[in-house]
Amino acid sequence: MKLMIRGQRKYGHWILLSPYLILFTIFIVLPVIVSVYFSFTHFNAIEAPSWIGIQNYITLLTRDEIFMQKVLPNTIRYALIVGVGGYLFSFALAWLVAQLTLVPRTIFALIIYSPSLTAGVTMAVVWRVLFNGDQQGYLNALLLRLGLIDKAVQWLQSPQHLMNIMIMVSLWSSMGIGFLAMLAGILNVDESLYEAAYIDGIRTRLQEVIYITIPAMKPQMLFGAVMSIVNTFTSAGIGVALSGSNPTPQYAGQLIVNHVEDYGFYRYEMGYAAALSVVLLLIIWFFSRVAWRLFGER
């Protein structure tokens, strides 16, 4: 009897974790392993995969001009502005909202968070009406009425404007779960830390944020950073939904995930698409490690 109880205690946590571990293995681990394998093959979804070694990666680095000249620069620009900028903007808004009393804080938090609840396609429909390329588009109608333009501008088909519009829409909808996590972290910082800091010589709110608030909420900062990294690098639908095509006009709004979809689901070059996916996974892993170095517990 005692041996049975000891055995249950020894393996009980594995029994409780088993549903999660099984689902994690089936839907996360196995797809990653299969993708890595396919990245070393030529696979067109009809014939059996044929092993070609690192040829897909050589093609990616030396022959795919669209990736090196358009997709990668677009992704880096988008990630820096939407990822880093959106992360800092989320923290700034969370800090400002945290200074309010309970009722207005709740109202403003809901207002700021609500765009992230809207599906990407729905957002694109709203913004497509605003940036419609004919004279009935709200922005064109306003600019024509003010005399700032003499003919309608094709905002969503223009390589000069599409990426800027994508960034604007993404920033508008980026105040999601990371914003709420930061707000919760700020509100749960021990007030005695601020009192002790002012006794020790802190005099400004900026010093308070740098030396007290951020160090005290590192778990929330790490969570927000990881969510921002993952969401930014896996964003794809917004550019396609706005422009109505994949690839986007002259690849102006083409991101890595769009490139994966282009090769995987339109050209049926599954092996090359898998190689692109592995590269994207490595990029996300690298920046997640950077976030861990900045905000993780040591």
Buried (B, 14 or more C-beta within 10 A) or exposed (E): EEEEEEEEEEEEEEEEEEEEEEEEEEEEEEEEEEBBBBBBBBBEEEEEBEEBEEBBBEBBEEEBEBBEEBBBEBBEEBBEBBBBBBBEBBBEBBBBBBEEEEEEBEEBBEEBBEBBEBEBEEBBEEBBEBBBBEEEBEBBBEBBEEEEEEEBBBBBBBEEBBBBBBBBBBBBBBBBBBBBBBBBBBEEBEEEBBEEBEEEEBEEEEEBBEBBBBEBBBEBBBBBBBBBBBBBBBBBBBBBBBBEEBBBBEBBBBBBBBBBBBBBEEEEBBBBBBBBBBBBBEBBEEBBEEBBEEBBEE
